[in-house]
Amino acid sequence: MSLDYDITNVPTKVKRLSVTDEMQIPGYMCYLKGGRRYMLSPLTHQLIFATMSTGIGEITENTYQEFWARLVWVDRVSGHGDRKTNEWDKKSKAWVERDVTVADVKAHIGLSTNVWPMEKRAAWLKRIGTMYFDQLLSSAKREAETDG
């Protein structure tokens, strides 16, 4: 199943990034509008995909704080950097990594995907907790097998 999303209700200044040559963005990631190159912001991209791990398919006034908390929880449990995003620093002319903030998520109110609307917290904790615990257990078993 594909991950479909709708960002038409997210402010343009949040979801879109103006691209310059110094950013070294591959052409396939950009689109032209009014003679300028743009791309989906890395933050918006990150939040779209985070709907799967957070179990929240739509960022609303009622869900943005829970969305952020789940995002941080997944990041801490998995260690995969789920809470990280990149942004272009005009001063240093380089991409810098930073944490996604509550304000970032709030700015994306209106983002929706075809992920379930709002997985109940208990079910989400069980699903995600079990998944990451099982991964750690598998890793421990593999390590034990190579030590033996």
PyMOL commands that place a pseudoatom at each C-alpha (Angstrom):
pseudoatom trace, name=CA, resn=MET, resi=1, chain=A, elem=C, hetatm=0, pos=[0.000, 0.000, 0.000]
pseudoatom trace, name=CA, resn=SER, resi=2, chain=A, elem=C, hetatm=0, pos=[1.351, 3.413, -0.908]
pseudoatom trace, name=CA, resn=LEU, resi=3, chain=A, elem=C, hetatm=0, pos=[1.630, 6.301, 1.522]
pseudoatom trace, name=CA, resn=ASP, resi=4, chain=A, elem=C, hetatm=0, pos=[-0.638, 9.016, 0.131]
pseudoatom trace, name=CA, resn=TYR, resi=5, chain=A, elem=C, hetatm=0, pos=[-0.644, 12.490, 1.611]
pseudoatom trace, name=CA, resn=ASP, resi=6, chain=A, elem=C, hetatm=0, pos=[-2.396, 15.831, 1.338]
pseudoatom trace, name=CA, resn=ILE, resi=7, chain=A, elem=C, hetatm=0, pos=[-0.571, 19.027, 2.273]
pseudoatom trace, name=CA, resn=THR, resi=8, chain=A, elem=C, hetatm=0, pos=[-2.879, 21.526, 0.577]
pseudoatom trace, name=CA, resn=ASN, resi=9, chain=A, elem=C, hetatm=0, pos=[-3.915, 22.899, 3.997]
pseudoatom trace, name=CA, resn=VAL, resi=10, chain=A, elem=C, hetatm=0, pos=[-0.314, 23.331, 5.218]
pseudoatom trace, name=CA, resn=PRO, resi=11, chain=A, elem=C, hetatm=0, pos=[1.107, 26.856, 4.752]
pseudoatom trace, name=CA, resn=THR, resi=12, chain=A, elem=C, hetatm=0, pos=[3.324, 27.158, 1.653]
pseudoatom trace, name=CA, resn=LYS, resi=13, chain=A, elem=C, hetatm=0, pos=[6.167, 28.774, 3.628]
pseudoatom trace, name=CA, resn=VAL, resi=14, chain=A, elem=C, hetatm=0, pos=[6.345, 25.621, 5.772]
pseudoatom trace, name=CA, resn=LYS, resi=15, chain=A, elem=C, hetatm=0, pos=[5.916, 22.893, 3.171]
pseudoatom trace, name=CA, resn=ARG, resi=16, chain=A, elem=C, hetatm=0, pos=[7.955, 24.357, 0.317]
pseudoatom trace, name=CA, resn=LEU, resi=17, chain=A, elem=C, hetatm=0, pos=[11.622, 25.272, 0.106]
pseudoatom trace, name=CA, resn=SER, resi=18, chain=A, elem=C, hetatm=0, pos=[13.122, 27.495, -2.577]
pseudoatom trace, name=CA, resn=VAL, resi=19, chain=A, elem=C, hetatm=0, pos=[16.098, 25.699, -4.128]
pseudoatom trace, name=CA, resn=THR, resi=20, chain=A, elem=C, hetatm=0, pos=[19.363, 27.330, -5.198]
pseudoatom trace, name=CA, resn=ASP, resi=21, chain=A, elem=C, hetatm=0, pos=[22.270, 25.725, -7.067]
pseudoatom trace, name=CA, resn=GLU, resi=22, chain=A, elem=C, hetatm=0, pos=[24.476, 25.802, -3.968]
pseudoatom trace, name=CA, resn=MET, resi=23, chain=A, elem=C, hetatm=0, pos=[22.093, 23.451, -2.208]
pseudoatom trace, name=CA, resn=GLN, resi=24, chain=A, elem=C, hetatm=0, pos=[23.043, 20.687, -4.662]
pseudoatom trace, name=CA, resn=ILE, resi=25, chain=A, elem=C, hetatm=0, pos=[19.553, 19.192, -4.837]
pseudoatom trace, name=CA, resn=PRO, resi=26, chain=A, elem=C, hetatm=0, pos=[19.087, 16.579, -7.583]
pseudoatom trace, name=CA, resn=GLY, resi=27, chain=A, elem=C, hetatm=0, pos=[16.690, 17.760, -10.270]
pseudoatom trace, name=CA, resn=TYR, resi=28, chain=A, elem=C, hetatm=0, pos=[14.254, 14.911, -9.696]
pseudoatom trace, name=CA, resn=MET, resi=29, chain=A, elem=C, hetatm=0, pos=[13.537, 16.278, -6.210]
pseudoatom trace, name=CA, resn=CYS, resi=30, chain=A, elem=C, hetatm=0, pos=[12.568, 19.717, -7.514]
pseudoatom trace, name=CA, resn=TYR, resi=31, chain=A, elem=C, hetatm=0, pos=[9.722, 21.287, -9.390]
pseudoatom trace, name=CA, resn=LEU, resi=32, chain=A, elem=C, hetatm=0, pos=[9.432, 24.551, -11.271]
pseudoatom trace, name=CA, resn=LYS, resi=33, chain=A, elem=C, hetatm=0, pos=[6.883, 27.222, -10.475]
pseudoatom trace, name=CA, resn=GLY, resi=34, chain=A, elem=C, hetatm=0, pos=[7.022, 30.735, -11.868]
pseudoatom trace, name=CA, resn=GLY, resi=35, chain=A, elem=C, hetatm=0, pos=[10.537, 30.144, -13.183]
pseudoatom trace, name=CA, resn=ARG, resi=36, chain=A, elem=C, hetatm=0, pos=[11.928, 29.168, -9.740]
pseudoatom trace, name=CA, resn=ARG, resi=37, chain=A, elem=C, hetatm=0, pos=[12.943, 25.769, -8.409]
pseudoatom trace, name=CA, resn=TYR, resi=38, chain=A, elem=C, hetatm=0, pos=[11.250, 24.408, -5.291]
pseudoatom trace, name=CA, resn=MET, resi=39, chain=A, elem=C, hetatm=0, pos=[11.194, 21.200, -3.302]
pseudoatom trace, name=CA, resn=LEU, resi=40, chain=A, elem=C, hetatm=0, pos=[9.099, 19.716, -0.543]
pseudoatom trace, name=CA, resn=SER, resi=41, chain=A, elem=C, hetatm=0, pos=[10.737, 20.814, 2.698]
pseudoatom trace, name=CA, resn=PRO, resi=42, chain=A, elem=C, hetatm=0, pos=[12.689, 18.047, 4.471]
pseudoatom trace, name=CA, resn=LEU, resi=43, chain=A, elem=C, hetatm=0, pos=[10.622, 18.756, 7.589]
pseudoatom trace, name=CA, resn=THR, resi=44, chain=A, elem=C, hetatm=0, pos=[7.333, 18.220, 5.752]
pseudoatom trace, name=CA, resn=HIS, resi=45, chain=A, elem=C, hetatm=0, pos=[8.743, 15.058, 4.184]
pseudoatom trace, name=CA, resn=GLN, resi=46, chain=A, elem=C, hetatm=0, pos=[9.832, 13.814, 7.616]
pseudoatom trace, name=CA, resn=LEU, resi=47, chain=A, elem=C, hetatm=0, pos=[6.405, 14.454, 9.144]
pseudoatom trace, name=CA, resn=ILE, resi=48, chain=A, elem=C, hetatm=0, pos=[4.584, 12.729, 6.284]
pseudoatom trace, name=CA, resn=PHE, resi=49, chain=A, elem=C, hetatm=0, pos=[6.573, 9.539, 6.884]
pseudoatom trace, name=CA, resn=ALA, resi=50, chain=A, elem=C, hetatm=0, pos=[6.323, 9.942, 10.674]
pseudoatom trace, name=CA, resn=THR, resi=51, chain=A, elem=C, hetatm=0, pos=[2.562, 9.456, 10.437]
pseudoatom trace, name=CA, resn=MET, resi=52, chain=A, elem=C, hetatm=0, pos=[3.265, 5.734, 10.111]
pseudoatom trace, name=CA, resn=SER, resi=53, chain=A, elem=C, hetatm=0, pos=[5.438, 5.427, 13.209]
pseudoatom trace, name=CA, resn=THR, resi=54, chain=A, elem=C, hetatm=0, pos=[3.270, 7.748, 15.314]
pseudoatom trace, name=CA, resn=GLY, resi=55, chain=A, elem=C, hetatm=0, pos=[0.009, 6.094, 14.341]
pseudoatom trace, name=CA, resn=ILE, resi=56, chain=A, elem=C, hetatm=0, pos=[-1.527, 9.499, 13.692]
pseudoatom trace, name=CA, resn=GLY, resi=57, chain=A, elem=C, hetatm=0, pos=[-2.589, 10.082, 10.096]
pseudoatom trace, name=CA, resn=GLU, resi=58, chain=A, elem=C, hetatm=0, pos=[-3.629, 13.700, 10.421]
pseudoatom trace, name=CA, resn=ILE, resi=59, chain=A, elem=C, hetatm=0, pos=[-2.034, 16.605, 12.249]
pseudoatom trace, name=CA, resn=THR, resi=60, chain=A, elem=C, hetatm=0, pos=[-4.755, 18.722, 13.809]
pseudoatom trace, name=CA, resn=GLU, resi=61, chain=A, elem=C, hetatm=0, pos=[-5.117, 21.184, 16.667]
pseudoatom trace, name=CA, resn=ASN, resi=62, chain=A, elem=C, hetatm=0, pos=[-6.139, 18.188, 18.790]
pseudoatom trace, name=CA, resn=THR, resi=63, chain=A, elem=C, hetatm=0, pos=[-3.343, 15.812, 17.720]
pseudoatom trace, name=CA, resn=TYR, resi=64, chain=A, elem=C, hetatm=0, pos=[-0.168, 17.831, 17.159]
pseudoatom trace, name=CA, resn=GLN, resi=65, chain=A, elem=C, hetatm=0, pos=[1.144, 17.540, 20.739]
pseudoatom trace, name=CA, resn=GLU, resi=66, chain=A, elem=C, hetatm=0, pos=[0.502, 13.780, 20.859]
pseudoatom trace, name=CA, resn=PHE, resi=67, chain=A, elem=C, hetatm=0, pos=[2.100, 13.454, 17.417]
pseudoatom trace, name=CA, resn=TRP, resi=68, chain=A, elem=C, hetatm=0, pos=[5.264, 15.192, 18.629]
pseudoatom trace, name=CA, resn=ALA, resi=69, chain=A, elem=C, hetatm=0, pos=[5.418, 13.166, 21.851]
pseudoatom trace, name=CA, resn=ARG, resi=70, chain=A, elem=C, hetatm=0, pos=[5.068, 9.891, 19.935]
pseudoatom trace, name=CA, resn=LEU, resi=71, chain=A, elem=C, hetatm=0, pos=[7.715, 11.024, 17.450]
pseudoatom trace, name=CA, resn=VAL, resi=72, chain=A, elem=C, hetatm=0, pos=[10.163, 11.702, 20.285]
pseudoatom trace, name=CA, resn=TRP, resi=73, chain=A, elem=C, hetatm=0, pos=[9.284, 8.400, 21.974]
pseudoatom trace, name=CA, resn=VAL, resi=74, chain=A, elem=C, hetatm=0, pos=[9.928, 6.431, 18.770]
pseudoatom trace, name=CA, resn=ASP, resi=75, chain=A, elem=C, hetatm=0, pos=[13.211, 8.275, 18.287]
pseudoatom trace, name=CA, resn=ARG, resi=76, chain=A, elem=C, hetatm=0, pos=[14.391, 7.466, 21.802]
pseudoatom trace, name=CA, resn=VAL, resi=77, chain=A, elem=C, hetatm=0, pos=[13.333, 3.824, 21.674]
pseudoatom trace, name=CA, resn=SER, resi=78, chain=A, elem=C, hetatm=0, pos=[14.529, 3.072, 18.145]
pseudoatom trace, name=CA, resn=GLY, resi=79, chain=A, elem=C, hetatm=0, pos=[17.623, 5.263, 17.974]
pseudoatom trace, name=CA, resn=HIS, resi=80, chain=A, elem=C, hetatm=0, pos=[16.885, 5.729, 14.254]
pseudoatom trace, name=CA, resn=GLY, resi=81, chain=A, elem=C, hetatm=0, pos=[16.826, 9.524, 14.300]
pseudoatom trace, name=CA, resn=ASP, resi=82, chain=A, elem=C, hetatm=0, pos=[13.077, 9.719, 13.677]
pseudoatom trace, name=CA, resn=ARG, resi=83, chain=A, elem=C, hetatm=0, pos=[13.012, 13.144, 15.315]
pseudoatom trace, name=CA, resn=LYS, resi=84, chain=A, elem=C, hetatm=0, pos=[15.755, 14.597, 13.122]
pseudoatom trace, name=CA, resn=THR, resi=85, chain=A, elem=C, hetatm=0, pos=[15.260, 16.814, 10.098]
pseudoatom trace, name=CA, resn=ASN, resi=86, chain=A, elem=C, hetatm=0, pos=[17.551, 18.837, 7.873]
pseudoatom trace, name=CA, resn=GLU, resi=87, chain=A, elem=C, hetatm=0, pos=[17.329, 22.484, 6.991]
pseudoatom trace, name=CA, resn=TRP, resi=88, chain=A, elem=C, hetatm=0, pos=[19.357, 24.756, 4.777]
pseudoatom trace, name=CA, resn=ASP, resi=89, chain=A, elem=C, hetatm=0, pos=[21.457, 27.267, 6.720]
pseudoatom trace, name=CA, resn=LYS, resi=90, chain=A, elem=C, hetatm=0, pos=[21.877, 30.325, 4.511]
pseudoatom trace, name=CA, resn=LYS, resi=91, chain=A, elem=C, hetatm=0, pos=[24.787, 31.649, 6.600]
pseudoatom trace, name=CA, resn=SER, resi=92, chain=A, elem=C, hetatm=0, pos=[26.993, 28.569, 6.455]
pseudoatom trace, name=CA, resn=LYS, resi=93, chain=A, elem=C, hetatm=0, pos=[25.537, 27.469, 3.100]
pseudoatom trace, name=CA, resn=ALA, resi=94, chain=A, elem=C, hetatm=0, pos=[25.201, 23.934, 4.357]
pseudoatom trace, name=CA, resn=TRP, resi=95, chain=A, elem=C, hetatm=0, pos=[22.524, 21.484, 5.395]
pseudoatom trace, name=CA, resn=VAL, resi=96, chain=A, elem=C, hetatm=0, pos=[22.279, 21.201, 9.173]
pseudoatom trace, name=CA, resn=GLU, resi=97, chain=A, elem=C, hetatm=0, pos=[20.530, 18.534, 11.171]
pseudoatom trace, name=CA, resn=ARG, resi=98, chain=A, elem=C, hetatm=0, pos=[18.188, 19.530, 13.972]
pseudoatom trace, name=CA, resn=ASP, resi=99, chain=A, elem=C, hetatm=0, pos=[15.419, 18.087, 16.103]
pseudoatom trace, name=CA, resn=VAL, resi=100, chain=A, elem=C, hetatm=0, pos=[11.784, 18.452, 15.099]
pseudoatom trace, name=CA, resn=THR, resi=101, chain=A, elem=C, hetatm=0, pos=[10.045, 20.746, 17.602]
pseudoatom trace, name=CA, resn=VAL, resi=102, chain=A, elem=C, hetatm=0, pos=[6.476, 20.953, 18.852]
pseudoatom trace, name=CA, resn=ALA, resi=103, chain=A, elem=C, hetatm=0, pos=[6.209, 24.246, 16.918]
pseudoatom trace, name=CA, resn=ASP, resi=104, chain=A, elem=C, hetatm=0, pos=[7.283, 22.437, 13.722]
pseudoatom trace, name=CA, resn=VAL, resi=105, chain=A, elem=C, hetatm=0, pos=[4.491, 19.917, 14.118]
pseudoatom trace, name=CA, resn=LYS, resi=106, chain=A, elem=C, hetatm=0, pos=[1.960, 22.623, 14.994]
pseudoatom trace, name=CA, resn=ALA, resi=107, chain=A, elem=C, hetatm=0, pos=[2.931, 24.522, 11.833]
pseudoatom trace, name=CA, resn=HIS, resi=108, chain=A, elem=C, hetatm=0, pos=[1.897, 21.422, 9.859]
pseudoatom trace, name=CA, resn=ILE, resi=109, chain=A, elem=C, hetatm=0, pos=[-1.681, 21.337, 11.114]
pseudoatom trace, name=CA, resn=GLY, resi=110, chain=A, elem=C, hetatm=0, pos=[-3.669, 20.276, 8.068]
pseudoatom trace, name=CA, resn=LEU, resi=111, chain=A, elem=C, hetatm=0, pos=[-1.235, 17.573, 6.899]
pseudoatom trace, name=CA, resn=SER, resi=112, chain=A, elem=C, hetatm=0, pos=[-3.084, 14.316, 6.356]
pseudoatom trace, name=CA, resn=THR, resi=113, chain=A, elem=C, hetatm=0, pos=[-2.201, 10.873, 5.043]
pseudoatom trace, name=CA, resn=ASN, resi=114, chain=A, elem=C, hetatm=0, pos=[-3.937, 7.578, 4.391]
pseudoatom trace, name=CA, resn=VAL, resi=115, chain=A, elem=C, hetatm=0, pos=[-2.522, 6.232, 7.680]
pseudoatom trace, name=CA, resn=TRP, resi=116, chain=A, elem=C, hetatm=0, pos=[-5.233, 5.458, 10.282]
pseudoatom trace, name=CA, resn=PRO, resi=117, chain=A, elem=C, hetatm=0, pos=[-6.674, 8.711, 11.649]
pseudoatom trace, name=CA, resn=MET, resi=118, chain=A, elem=C, hetatm=0, pos=[-5.604, 8.194, 15.283]
pseudoatom trace, name=CA, resn=GLU, resi=119, chain=A, elem=C, hetatm=0, pos=[-4.385, 4.881, 16.636]
pseudoatom trace, name=CA, resn=LYS, resi=120, chain=A, elem=C, hetatm=0, pos=[-5.358, 4.642, 20.299]
pseudoatom trace, name=CA, resn=ARG, resi=121, chain=A, elem=C, hetatm=0, pos=[-2.371, 5.245, 22.531]
pseudoatom trace, name=CA, resn=ALA, resi=122, chain=A, elem=C, hetatm=0, pos=[-2.481, 1.832, 24.246]
pseudoatom trace, name=CA, resn=ALA, resi=123, chain=A, elem=C, hetatm=0, pos=[-2.642, -0.018, 20.917]
pseudoatom trace, name=CA, resn=TRP, resi=124, chain=A, elem=C, hetatm=0, pos=[0.119, 2.182, 19.488]
pseudoatom trace, name=CA, resn=LEU, resi=125, chain=A, elem=C, hetatm=0, pos=[2.383, 1.649, 22.502]
pseudoatom trace, name=CA, resn=LYS, resi=126, chain=A, elem=C, hetatm=0, pos=[1.844, -2.101, 22.278]
pseudoatom trace, name=CA, resn=ARG, resi=127, chain=A, elem=C, hetatm=0, pos=[2.504, -2.201, 18.507]
pseudoatom trace, name=CA, resn=ILE, resi=128, chain=A, elem=C, hetatm=0, pos=[5.578, 0.030, 18.511]
pseudoatom trace, name=CA, resn=GLY, resi=129, chain=A, elem=C, hetatm=0, pos=[6.959, -1.191, 21.834]
pseudoatom trace, name=CA, resn=THR, resi=130, chain=A, elem=C, hetatm=0, pos=[6.651, -4.825, 20.781]
pseudoatom trace, name=CA, resn=MET, resi=131, chain=A, elem=C, hetatm=0, pos=[8.219, -4.141, 17.398]
pseudoatom trace, name=CA, resn=TYR, resi=132, chain=A, elem=C, hetatm=0, pos=[11.305, -2.415, 18.820]
pseudoatom trace, name=CA, resn=PHE, resi=133, chain=A, elem=C, hetatm=0, pos=[11.665, -4.849, 21.711]
pseudoatom trace, name=CA, resn=ASP, resi=134, chain=A, elem=C, hetatm=0, pos=[11.537, -7.783, 19.269]
pseudoatom trace, name=CA, resn=GLN, resi=135, chain=A, elem=C, hetatm=0, pos=[14.219, -6.113, 17.148]
pseudoatom trace, name=CA, resn=LEU, resi=136, chain=A, elem=C, hetatm=0, pos=[16.471, -5.758, 20.195]
pseudoatom trace, name=CA, resn=LEU, resi=137, chain=A, elem=C, hetatm=0, pos=[15.830, -9.353, 21.205]
pseudoatom trace, name=CA, resn=SER, resi=138, chain=A, elem=C, hetatm=0, pos=[16.691, -10.585, 17.689]
pseudoatom trace, name=CA, resn=SER, resi=139, chain=A, elem=C, hetatm=0, pos=[19.861, -8.548, 17.788]
pseudoatom trace, name=CA, resn=ALA, resi=140, chain=A, elem=C, hetatm=0, pos=[20.804, -10.073, 21.137]
pseudoatom trace, name=CA, resn=LYS, resi=141, chain=A, elem=C, hetatm=0, pos=[20.167, -13.590, 19.802]
pseudoatom trace, name=CA, resn=ARG, resi=142, chain=A, elem=C, hetatm=0, pos=[22.305, -12.942, 16.712]
pseudoatom trace, name=CA, resn=GLU, resi=143, chain=A, elem=C, hetatm=0, pos=[25.101, -11.574, 18.882]
pseudoatom trace, name=CA, resn=ALA, resi=144, chain=A, elem=C, hetatm=0, pos=[24.903, -14.591, 21.211]
pseudoatom trace, name=CA, resn=GLU, resi=145, chain=A, elem=C, hetatm=0, pos=[25.130, -16.953, 18.225]
pseudoatom trace, name=CA, resn=THR, resi=146, chain=A, elem=C, hetatm=0, pos=[28.293, -15.282, 16.918]
pseudoatom trace, name=CA, resn=ASP, resi=147, chain=A, elem=C, hetatm=0, pos=[29.901, -15.278, 20.364]
pseudoatom trace, name=CA, resn=GLY, resi=148, chain=A, elem=C, hetatm=0, pos=[29.298, -18.991, 20.897]
for i in range(1, 148): cmd.bond("trace and resi %d" % i, "trace and resi %d" % (i + 1))
show_as sticks, trace
zoom trace
